[in-house]
Amino acid sequence: MRRGGKVFLVGAGPGDPGLLTLRAAYALRTADVLLYDALASDPAVEFASEACEKIYVGKRGGDHVMPQEEIEALMIARARTGSRVVRLKGGDPFVFGRGGEEAQALRRAGIAFEVVPGITSAIAAPAYAGIPVTHREHNVAFTVVTGHEDPTKAASTLDWSKLADPHQTLVLLMAMANLPAIVARLREHGLPGARPVAIIKEGTRPTQQTLVATLDTIVAQVERTGIGAPAIVVVGDVAALRADLAWFDTAPLFGKRVLITRPREQADSFAQALWSLGAEPVVAPAIVIGRADDPRPADAAVDRLHEFDWLVFTSRNGVEAFFDRLTARGADARYIGRVRVAAIGPKTSAALEAHGVVPDLVPARYVSEEAGRALVDAGNAGDRILIYRAQEARDVLPEMLAAAGRKPEAVAAYKTTYARDEAFGQKVARCDIVTFTSASTVDGFVANFDSASAARDAAAGKTVACIGPVTAGAAREAGLHVDIVADDYTVDGLLVALEEHLESVTR
């Protein structure tokens, strides 16, 4: 039997994966078993490894997939096998999350546990709605209470006379089902009908909705708009500050669903950037990066690297393949010696720098044609140039160099293949925007449909955004209508182009 089992009671935060703590991310990545709630966002769940056993134990609106006692028993049973068990909860495990009860059950069972606090929606959701829970001009305190007390209690233990304090902000969690009764209690205990009230649904997520009204009008407004759980209720003068302080749900990308077609291992930073701009990333890799069909020429070229004057990397995938080869040789960056290094694009350059190599040349524009001109200008006739690239790469660069009197040798360092996803079409259908970061992602997109015409139909009506002119050319050749082409051929440049385009169409 394995020993050393432990349970981590982890707060996932309110939804935005960027608010997950470093400790929570570590616990998720090292978990053997993950028990997660309905309010734990999908990106947070995806921090767990593929080998982790993931078990959904969520509850919504009284619909319990698994009773609380069974959840506790399951945690204990898995920990007793020696597993690292993560109990992932929305918000903070000790803020109306029953984390205290679970910790007590673990202690009684003699199971080691750790509590990893999370950012509670009580402060995060208002912040993302532009509502500070404290403000020196409006309140001297704030109180967080549940709007749904334990149904087995004989009577409420909430002191409404104190909660109806005009000098504090009142934040209620899980209150939507009892909202009319809550409003009536606050009015009975003296809060004026003009007191501002805000309801924030799915705070910090791209689906966030905010409704601001007053105690007199909030119930009718909820009925009119249909806004419902999961939501928090903020009662107090600070709710009116949203008119001046709204920021998250006013961004151009807010609420947009954006398809990411680049390889999964390269999608995280793009997805995080989209979340920060209020968009919902939908990761649907169209390509997979793997070993070349015949890696021997690339390996042999590395073995005789000293014969070359230049070493050229066209992507960070090539950089990683190169250093994998060096590691296999028991070597490191010092092996490059006097060979000059060129990198196409800032991401490729950054990948080199992460391995301790500062490139001698980074072309101003991140395409093969510009790289060819820069290499010719920086070098000499007869230079021997090793191009470490994708198996399916275009021959533009080696042909340019050969025509200029250089001696290029292009080797396949890795191979790009199409990723197959049975749910690909459904993911595309959900999205407003389709992004392509290389010509191969366009080809992979088309390959996920039964025909080129089916791919065109799937993209029809979507905003299609491409990282640069080469990628845009591939998209147009596939029959797709291209709306956006980034001027700066990077993911950051693509995001800027997306924002500018959406701002222009909403003016």
NORWOMO-V38014 format. One record per residue. PHI is phi as a letter, one per 20 degrees, with the letter a starting at -180 (NA if undefined). D_LAST is the distance of its C-alpha to the last C-alpha in Angstrom with 1 decimal. Layout:
BEGIN
phi = [PHI:PHI]
d_last = [D_LAST:D_LAST]
END
This chain:
BEGIN
phi = [NA:f:d:n:f:b:d:d:e:d:e:e:m:e:q:f:f:f:e:f:f:f:f:f:f:f:f:f:f:d:f:e:c:c:d:c:e:f:e:e:f:g:f:f:f:f:f:f:f:f:f:f:e:d:c:e:c:f:c:b:l:n:e:d:f:b:f:g:f:f:f:f:f:f:g:f:f:f:f:f:e:n:f:e:d:d:d:e:c:f:m:d:f:d:d:l:d:m:f:f:f:f:f:f:f:f:f:f:e:m:e:f:b:c:d:d:g:c:f:f:f:f:d:f:f:g:f:f:e:n:c:f:f:c:b:f:e:c:b:d:a:c:c:d:c:e:e:b:f:g:f:e:f:f:b:f:d:f:e:f:f:e:f:e:e:f:e:c:e:d:d:d:d:l:d:f:f:d:g:g:f:f:f:f:f:f:f:g:e:o:f:f:f:e:f:f:c:c:d:c:e:l:g:m:d:f:e:g:c:c:c:d:b:c:g:f:d:f:f:f:f:f:f:f:e:m:f:b:f:e:b:d:d:d:d:q:g:f:f:f:f:g:g:e:d:g:c:f:e:d:f:g:e:g:n:e:e:d:e:d:d:f:g:g:f:d:e:g:f:f:f:f:f:f:g:f:e:n:e:d:f:d:e:c:g:e:c:c:e:b:f:f:g:c:f:f:f:f:f:f:f:f:f:d:g:f:f:d:e:c:c:d:d:e:a:f:f:f:f:f:f:f:f:f:f:f:f:f:e:m:d:c:g:f:f:f:l:e:f:e:d:c:c:e:o:f:f:f:f:f:f:f:f:f:e:n:d:e:f:f:b:c:g:f:d:e:c:g:f:f:f:f:f:f:f:f:f:e:d:c:g:n:g:e:c:e:d:e:b:f:g:e:f:f:e:g:f:f:f:f:f:f:f:e:n:e:d:e:c:e:c:e:e:b:c:d:c:e:e:d:c:f:e:g:f:f:f:f:f:f:e:e:c:d:d:c:d:a:f:f:f:f:f:f:g:f:f:e:d:f:b:f:f:f:f:f:f:f:e:f:n:e:e:d:c:c:f:a:f:f:f:f:f:f:f:f:f:e:n:e:e:e:e:c:c:f:f:d:e:c:f:f:f:f:f:f:f:f:f:f:f:f:f:f:e:d:f]
d_last = [64.8:61.9:62.0:59.4:57.0:54.4:51.5:48.2:46.4:42.9:39.8:36.7:34.3:31.6:29.9:27.9:30.5:29.6:31.4:34.6:37.4:39.3:42.4:40.8:39.6:43.1:44.7:42.6:43.3:47.0:47.4:49.9:48.7:45.4:45.3:41.7:40.1:37.3:35.1:35.6:32.5:33.1:32.2:34.9:37.4:36.8:38.1:41.5:43.4:44.0:47.7:46.9:47.8:44.8:45.6:43.1:44.6:41.6:41.6:39.0:39.7:43.4:43.5:45.4:45.8:48.7:50.5:50.5:54.1:53.6:50.8:53.1:55.9:53.8:52.8:56.4:57.7:55.4:56.1:59.8:59.6:58.4:54.7:51.9:50.0:46.5:45.6:41.8:40.3:36.8:36.4:39.7:43.0:44.7:42.0:42.8:43.1:46.9:47.3:50.2:52.0:51.5:52.7:55.8:56.5:56.3:58.6:61.1:61.1:61.7:58.5:56.9:53.3:50.5:47.6:44.2:42.0:38.3:35.4:35.6:32.7:34.0:32.4:29.9:27.9:27.5:26.5:23.7:22.6:22.7:26.1:29.0:32.3:34.0:33.1:35.9:34.8:34.6:37.2:40.3:40.3:38.6:40.4:39.6:41.4:41.5:40.7:43.0:46.5:49.2:50.3:53.9:54.1:56.3:53.9:50.8:51.4:48.1:49.0:46.5:48.0:46.9:43.5:42.6:42.7:40.2:40.4:39.1:36.1:37.1:35.6:36.8:36.8:37.6:37.4:35.4:38.5:40.2:37.3:39.0:42.2:40.7:38.8:42.1:44.1:41.8:42.0:45.8:46.2:44.4:40.7:39.0:36.8:33.9:34.0:30.4:30.3:27.7:28.0:26.5:26.9:27.2:26.2:25.2:24.4:21.1:22.2:22.3:21.9:22.5:23.8:24.8:27.4:30.9:34.4:34.8:31.7:31.1:33.4:32.1:28.5:29.6:31.3:28.3:25.8:28.4:27.5:30.6:32.4:32.2:30.8:31.9:32.2:31.8:33.6:33.4:31.7:29.7:27.7:26.0:24.8:22.1:19.8:20.0:20.8:18.6:17.7:18.5:16.5:13.2:13.0:10.7:13.9:15.3:17.3:16.9:20.3:21.0:24.2:26.2:28.8:30.6:34.1:34.5:36.1:33.1:30.4:30.9:29.1:26.1:26.1:26.5:23.5:21.4:22.9:22.1:18.4:18.7:19.0:22.2:24.2:26.4:29.2:30.7:32.7:33.3:35.9:38.8:40.4:44.2:47.3:47.9:50.4:52.9:52.2:55.5:54.4:51.7:54.1:56.8:54.5:53.8:57.5:58.1:55.1:57.3:57.8:54.2:52.6:49.0:47.4:43.9:41.5:38.6:37.2:38.0:39.7:42.2:42.7:43.6:45.9:47.6:48.3:49.5:52.0:53.0:53.5:55.8:57.8:58.1:56.2:53.1:50.9:54.1:55.0:52.5:54.8:54.3:52.0:48.7:45.5:42.2:39.0:36.0:33.0:32.6:33.2:36.4:37.4:36.7:38.9:41.7:41.5:41.9:45.2:46.2:45.4:43.3:42.5:43.8:41.0:37.3:35.6:32.5:30.8:31.5:32.9:36.6:36.6:35.6:38.1:40.8:40.3:40.3:43.4:45.2:44.4:45.5:48.6:51.7:53.2:55.0:52.8:53.1:49.7:49.2:45.8:45.3:42.7:41.8:44.4:41.9:40.3:40.0:42.8:40.7:41.7:45.4:45.7:44.1:46.4:49.4:48.7:48.6:52.0:51.1:52.6:49.8:50.7:48.0:48.8:47.1:46.5:44.6:43.4:40.2:40.7:38.5:38.0:38.8:37.2:38.1:35.0:32.7:31.5:30.8:28.7:26.6:26.2:24.8:22.1:18.5:18.7:21.9:22.7:25.6:27.2:30.1:31.5:33.9:31.3:30.1:33.8:34.3:31.4:33.0:36.4:35.5:35.3:38.2:37.0:34.3:33.1:32.8:30.7:28.4:28.2:27.4:24.4:23.1:19.7:19.1:16.9:19.7:19.5:22.5:24.0:25.1:26.3:29.5:27.9:25.4:28.4:30.2:27.4:27.2:31.0:30.9:28.8:25.5:22.2:20.6:16.9:17.0:19.9:20.3:21.5:23.6:25.8:26.0:24.6:22.9:21.4:20.2:18.6:16.7:15.6:14.5:12.4:10.8:10.3:8.8:6.3:5.5:5.7:3.8:0.0]
END
